[in-house]
Amino acid sequence: MQEAVVLDPGQRVLVVSDLHLGDGGVADAFGRKDDALRGLLEHARRAADVLVIAGDGFDLAQAWSLERIVAAHRRVLEELSALARELPVYYLEGNHDAPAHSRLGVFGLREVRALDVGPRVRIEHGHAFDEHNPPHDRLAFWGSCAHSLLERTIRSRVRIPMRKHYCWSTRLGHWLFYRVGWCQAQQARLLRRLGRERAARRCLGFVDYWGRSEWGDIHGMLGPVAEFLSSGPYELLICGHAHQAGRIAMPRGTYVNTGSWTYDDATYVTLVGGEARVRDWRSGRSIEDEEYRGILGPYRDRSFFEWWESFYRGWLRYDVAAMQRAARGEPLG
């Protein structure tokens, strides 16, 4: 696998990420959007010079084997292979599909770790900006496998953010996490009294990570992305991983998240002449920074416990409409 490939900035590039094609069962997050994805592939054939699948196209953590994915989504993969014979199709390494690498050549995919489009645009999966899912972390991959097994067993989702996954299992999962987080907060308080500030921050690290995801910074990527862009030389970073589509102006440069094709989502990015646009495939709607306005604005420094106090209504009930307003940066009241 090549570390990075540089594309001509004059090429029309279509980027899609986080398809999460699974085994076709109840825990397959891609679901039954095969026809929609085939439509996107046909669009790429007509309107793009290059197709990029920016990681997590094949969800090995859910399906356990590439063969099971092929059996469930055979026609899509046949058309992807046909497209790869007509134009370059690059596949970037993600955190759910790493075991499939070195086997994707059968589909005609060109495997690389990252892509540069000219000297100022970088495309990668995005898990390099997630402290809990760094590249090549086998423990993180097996954690994803355990999570998928849980969803397969209970036949329901346990996901973040709550506003996009309001079901009994996610509601219960958040209730349990709040209890665990409260215990962590008490432990951190004791550590601070003992003068162990670093240990206290470590104790609350995952609680803060979860909280930022709920307020709109899924996987805590915004800070590392801003630092990456500020360090140069890139002016535009395109990646997936967070499953929250958007185009966000950073202190220096622009961050574009491709979103995903999981559950109700089906988003993609076009890059033409250095200009990146995010769209919903089925509606054609253009997506800007709607889902990021809260975490970049009035709710920038809110904790998980403040999230809980703002939206929990007792008896495993949560105010989802208020969460959606908060994500858009609107007042909570």
C-alpha positions as a printed Julia matrix, in Angstrom:
333×3 Matrix{Float64}:
   0.0     0.0     0.0
   1.31    3.44   -0.92
   1.56    6.07    1.78
   0.2     8.92   -0.36
  -0.6     9.71   -3.98
  -0.71   13.18   -5.51
  -3.53   13.9    -7.96
  -3.65   16.64  -10.56
  -5.61   19.58   -9.09
  -7.39   19.96  -12.42
  -9.18   16.64  -12.02
 -12.79   16.34  -10.88
 -12.77   14.27   -7.69
 -15.8    12.67   -6.04
 -15.26   11.57   -2.43
 -17.48    9.24   -0.44
 -16.64    7.72    2.92
 -17.96    5.5     5.69
 -20.26    3.35    3.59
 -19.94    0.66    6.26
 -21.1    -2.09    3.93
 -21.85   -5.01    6.22
 -23.35   -8.49    6.13
 -26.9    -7.38    5.25
 -28.22   -8.33    8.7
 -29.88   -6.3    11.42
 -26.58   -4.71   12.52
 -25.54   -3.66    9.0
 -25.44    0.15    9.35
 -25.46    0.64    5.56
 -28.83   -1.04    5.43
 -30.61   -1.4     2.09
 -29.32    1.63    0.2
 -27.72   -0.45   -2.56
 -29.76    1.19   -5.31
 -28.87    4.67   -4.05
 -25.16    3.82   -3.97
 -25.34    2.34   -7.46
 -26.85    5.65   -8.56
 -23.92    7.53   -7.04
 -21.46    5.26   -8.84
 -23.21    5.99  -12.14
 -23.02    9.71  -11.35
 -19.27    9.34  -10.69
 -18.88    7.64  -14.08
 -20.42   10.67  -15.81
 -19.23   13.57  -13.67
 -15.86   12.63  -12.12
 -12.33   11.84  -13.23
 -11.47   10.11   -9.94
 -13.54    8.38   -7.25
 -12.19    8.24   -3.7
 -13.62    5.96   -1.02
 -12.13    7.55    2.07
 -12.13    4.55    4.39
 -14.63    2.34    6.22
 -16.24    1.27    2.98
 -16.17   -2.34    4.17
 -17.2    -2.84    7.78
 -15.12   -5.85    8.8
 -15.83   -5.09   12.45
 -19.51   -5.8    11.79
 -19.45   -8.44    9.06
 -16.33  -10.36   10.23
 -15.33  -11.3     6.68
 -15.12   -9.71    3.25
 -16.97  -12.7     1.79
 -20.06  -11.95    3.88
 -20.05   -8.35    2.64
 -19.76   -9.45   -0.99
 -22.67  -11.88   -0.55
 -24.88   -9.14    0.92
 -24.01   -6.36   -1.55
 -22.86   -8.25   -4.62
 -24.43   -6.04   -7.3
 -23.01   -2.82   -5.82
 -19.53   -4.33   -5.7
 -19.81   -5.64   -9.25
 -20.65   -2.13  -10.44
 -17.83   -0.67   -8.34
 -15.42   -3.09  -10.03
 -16.77   -2.11  -13.45
 -16.3     1.57  -12.62
 -12.71    0.91  -11.49
 -11.97   -0.31  -15.02
 -13.09    3.06  -16.43
 -11.57    5.56  -14.01
  -9.21    5.47  -11.01
 -10.93    4.43   -7.78
  -8.79    5.02   -4.71
  -9.48    3.36   -1.38
  -8.08    4.92    1.78
  -7.44    3.01    4.97
 -10.16    3.31    7.63
 -10.47    1.95   11.15
 -13.25   -0.59   10.43
 -11.82   -2.2     7.32
  -8.09   -2.59    8.01
  -8.15   -6.44    7.84
  -9.54   -6.23    4.28
  -6.49   -4.42    2.97
  -4.34   -6.26    0.42
  -7.52   -8.07   -0.71
  -9.3    -5.09   -2.27
  -7.31   -5.32   -5.5
  -9.84   -7.92   -6.65
 -12.3    -5.05   -7.07
  -9.77   -2.94   -8.97
  -9.35   -0.48   -6.09
  -6.07    1.39   -5.63
  -5.19    1.28   -1.94
  -3.39    4.25   -0.37
  -3.21    5.76    3.1
  -3.94    9.34    1.96
  -4.35   11.47   -1.15
  -3.09   14.93   -1.98
  -4.82   16.91   -4.7
  -2.13   19.34   -5.74
  -0.05   20.87   -2.93
  -2.88   22.3    -0.81
  -5.58   19.61   -0.47
  -5.35   16.47    1.7
  -7.89   13.59    1.7
  -7.74   10.86    4.36
 -10.1     8.8     6.47
  -9.91   10.96    9.61
  -9.18    8.54   12.45
  -5.71   10.05   12.78
  -7.51   12.97   14.45
  -9.38   10.74   16.92
  -7.4     9.97   20.07
  -9.45    6.84   20.81
  -9.26    5.33   17.28
  -5.74    6.04   16.0
  -4.45    4.25   12.89
  -3.21    0.68   13.39
  -4.64    0.43   16.92
  -5.74   -3.2    17.1
  -7.39   -2.71   20.49
  -9.61    0.01   19.01
 -10.56   -2.3    16.13
 -11.51   -5.14   18.48
 -13.48   -2.63   20.53
 -15.45   -1.83   17.36
 -16.0    -5.57   16.85
 -17.38   -5.87   20.4
 -19.66   -2.89   19.81
 -21.01   -4.42   16.61
 -21.55   -7.74   18.37
 -23.56   -5.96   21.07
 -25.8    -4.31   18.46
 -26.19   -7.61   16.64
 -27.19   -9.34   19.89
 -29.73   -6.78   21.1
 -30.88   -5.99   17.53
 -30.71   -2.26   18.18
 -28.25    0.66   18.05
 -25.99    2.02   20.76
 -24.65    5.17   19.1
 -23.72    8.8    19.41
 -24.97   11.46   19.05
 -28.31   10.88   20.73
 -30.15   13.28   18.4
 -29.5    10.95   15.43
 -30.04    7.62   17.21
 -33.03    8.0    19.51
 -33.96    4.4    20.29
 -34.35    2.4    23.5
 -30.81    1.0    23.46
 -29.06    4.32   22.89
 -31.23    5.94   25.55
 -30.32    3.21   28.04
 -26.67    3.36   27.02
 -26.51    7.09   27.78
 -28.24    6.58   31.13
 -25.65    3.96   32.08
 -22.78    6.12   30.83
 -23.99    9.01   32.94
 -23.74    6.8    36.03
 -20.24    5.69   35.08
 -19.27    9.28   34.3
 -20.57   10.47   37.68
 -18.32    7.91   39.4
 -15.39    9.08   37.28
 -16.09   12.68   38.28
 -16.04   11.76   41.98
 -12.74    9.95   41.51
 -11.3    12.97   39.68
 -12.43   15.25   42.51
 -10.58   13.09   45.03
  -7.46   13.01   42.88
  -7.45   16.81   42.67
  -7.67   17.05   46.45
  -4.6    14.84   46.57
  -2.81   17.17   44.16
  -2.84   14.68   41.28
  -4.17   16.98   38.55
  -2.82   14.96   35.63
  -4.42   11.75   36.91
  -7.7    13.64   37.45
  -7.73   14.88   33.85
  -6.95   11.37   32.63
  -9.84   10.05   34.71
 -12.28   12.42   32.99
 -10.78   12.08   29.51
 -13.35    9.71   28.01
 -16.25   11.5    29.69
 -15.12   14.75   28.02
 -14.64   12.93   24.69
 -18.2    11.54   24.87
 -19.56   14.95   25.87
 -17.95   16.77   22.94
 -19.47   14.19   20.61
 -22.93   14.9    22.0
 -22.56   18.67   21.65
 -21.46   18.3    18.02
 -17.73   17.52   17.89
 -18.05   13.8    17.14
 -14.89   11.87   18.06
 -13.32   15.13   19.26
 -11.8    15.81   15.85
 -12.12   19.6    15.58
  -9.15   20.51   17.77
  -6.66   18.14   16.1
  -7.96   19.13   12.65
  -7.48   22.83   13.42
  -3.94   22.13   14.62
  -3.19   20.09   11.49
  -4.4    22.84    9.16
  -2.6    25.56   11.14
   0.7    23.71   10.83
   0.51   23.8     7.0
   0.93   23.3     4.12
  -2.67   22.23    3.49
  -5.53   24.69    3.09
  -8.28   22.07    2.74
  -8.72   18.78    4.6
 -11.38   16.29    3.46
 -12.12   13.25    5.59
 -14.89   11.12    7.05
 -14.85    9.06   10.26
 -17.11   11.41   12.26
 -20.28   10.6    10.24
 -21.3    14.27   10.43
 -21.21   15.96    7.05
 -20.25   19.58    6.79
 -17.92   22.25    5.49
 -16.35   24.18    8.34
 -14.14   27.27    8.24
 -11.23   26.78   10.65
  -8.84   29.42   12.01
  -6.64   28.54    9.05
  -8.09   26.63    6.11
 -11.26   24.59    5.67
 -12.31   21.23    7.05
 -14.79   19.18    5.04
 -16.36   16.06    6.5
 -17.9    13.68    3.99
 -20.48   12.31    6.45
 -21.48    8.67    5.93
 -23.9     6.21    4.34
 -25.05    4.73    7.63
 -28.73    4.54    8.61
 -30.55    7.59    7.17
 -27.46    9.32    5.75
 -26.12    9.3     2.18
 -23.69   12.16    1.61
 -20.73   12.82   -0.65
 -18.21   15.52   -1.59
 -17.22   16.93   -4.95
 -13.85   18.63   -5.42
 -13.54   20.69   -8.58
 -10.92   23.36   -9.11
  -9.97   23.31   -5.45
 -13.56   23.98   -4.33
 -15.18   21.3    -2.17
 -18.95   20.93   -1.88
 -20.89   18.57    0.39
 -24.25   17.23   -0.74
 -26.95   14.81    0.29
 -27.2    12.28   -2.51
 -30.94   11.61   -2.37
 -32.23   15.15   -1.93
 -29.43   17.06   -3.67
 -29.33   19.43   -0.68
 -26.09   21.34   -0.16
 -24.63   20.92    3.33
 -22.6    23.62    5.07
 -21.76   23.85    8.8
 -25.31   23.45   10.16
 -24.44   20.55   12.49
 -21.32   22.27   13.82
 -22.61   25.73   14.72
 -23.37   24.87   18.32
 -20.01   23.31   19.18
 -18.17   26.11   17.36
 -20.27   28.78   19.03
 -22.32   29.01   22.22
 -21.78   25.4    23.37
 -18.05   25.21   22.67
 -17.03   24.46   26.27
 -20.07   22.55   27.56
 -19.41   19.28   29.38
 -21.19   15.94   29.21
 -22.83   16.67   32.55
 -24.19   19.97   31.21
 -25.52   18.05   28.21
 -27.28   15.66   30.58
 -28.81   18.44   32.66
 -29.97   20.24   29.52
 -31.66   17.33   27.73
 -32.48   14.47   30.09
 -36.16   14.43   31.08
 -36.29   11.36   33.32
 -37.42    7.77   32.73
 -35.0     7.36   29.8
 -36.59   10.29   27.96
 -34.51   13.01   26.27
 -35.4    16.26   24.52
 -34.22   15.47   20.99
 -35.7    18.61   19.44
 -33.67   20.75   21.86
 -30.53   18.76   21.0
 -31.07   19.5    17.32
 -31.5    23.21   18.04
 -28.31   23.19   20.11
 -26.35   21.52   17.3
 -27.41   24.4    15.04
 -26.29   26.93   17.65
 -29.8    28.0    18.63
 -30.83   28.78   22.23
 -31.67   25.82   24.45
 -34.78   27.39   25.96
